[in-house]
Amino acid sequence: MILPDNRIVIVVDQRPKDARTPRERCVDDEIAALGGAPSALAMGTIDLKCSQR
């Protein structure tokens, strides 16, 4: 966009900030990778995998 005084301004759209913790993002990503309905065993594995984040 060019302003009336001939300065050029670049407009960049921003994504909304993700307020989840790294652990929450990890759990959500792992559940999505399994198709959305993990078993109790899978949840235990996910919990262990994401516990260090």
TORTORTI-439679 format. One record per residue (C-alpha): x, y, z. Coordinates in Angstrom, 1 decimal. Example, Ala and Ser with C-alpha at 12.3 -4.5 7.8 and 13.67 -1.06 7.14 Angstrom:
residues 2
((12.3; -4.5; 7.8))
((13.7; -1.1; 7.1))
***
This chain:
residues 53
((0.0; 0.0; 0.0))
((1.4; 3.4; -0.9))
((0.5; 6.3; 1.4))
((-0.3; 9.8; 0.1))
((3.2; 11.0; 1.1))
((4.7; 8.1; -1.1))
((5.8; 5.9; 1.8))
((5.2; 2.2; 1.3))
((3.4; 0.3; 4.0))
((3.3; -3.5; 4.0))
((0.3; -5.1; 5.7))
((0.8; -8.5; 7.2))
((-2.0; -10.6; 8.5))
((-1.3; -12.3; 11.8))
((-2.6; -15.6; 13.1))
((-4.4; -15.6; 16.5))
((-2.0; -16.3; 19.3))
((-2.1; -19.9; 20.5))
((-2.6; -19.7; 24.3))
((-2.0; -23.5; 24.8))
((1.0; -24.7; 26.7))
((3.6; -26.7; 24.8))
((2.3; -29.8; 26.6))
((-1.3; -29.1; 25.6))
((-0.1; -28.6; 21.9))
((1.8; -31.9; 22.1))
((-1.2; -33.8; 23.5))
((-3.5; -32.3; 20.9))
((-1.1; -33.1; 18.0))
((-0.7; -36.7; 19.2))
((-4.5; -37.2; 19.5))
((-5.0; -35.7; 16.1))
((-2.4; -38.0; 14.6))
((-4.3; -41.0; 16.0))
((-7.5; -39.9; 14.5))
((-9.1; -38.2; 17.5))
((-10.3; -41.1; 19.8))
((-7.3; -42.7; 21.5))
((-7.6; -45.7; 23.8))
((-6.6; -45.5; 27.5))
((-3.3; -47.1; 26.6))
((-2.7; -44.6; 23.8))
((-3.5; -41.7; 26.2))
((-1.0; -43.1; 28.7))
((1.6; -43.2; 26.0))
((0.8; -39.7; 24.9))
((0.9; -38.4; 28.5))
((4.3; -40.0; 28.9))
((5.6; -38.6; 25.6))
((4.4; -35.1; 26.3))
((5.2; -34.9; 30.0))
((8.6; -33.4; 29.5))
((7.3; -30.3; 27.6))
***
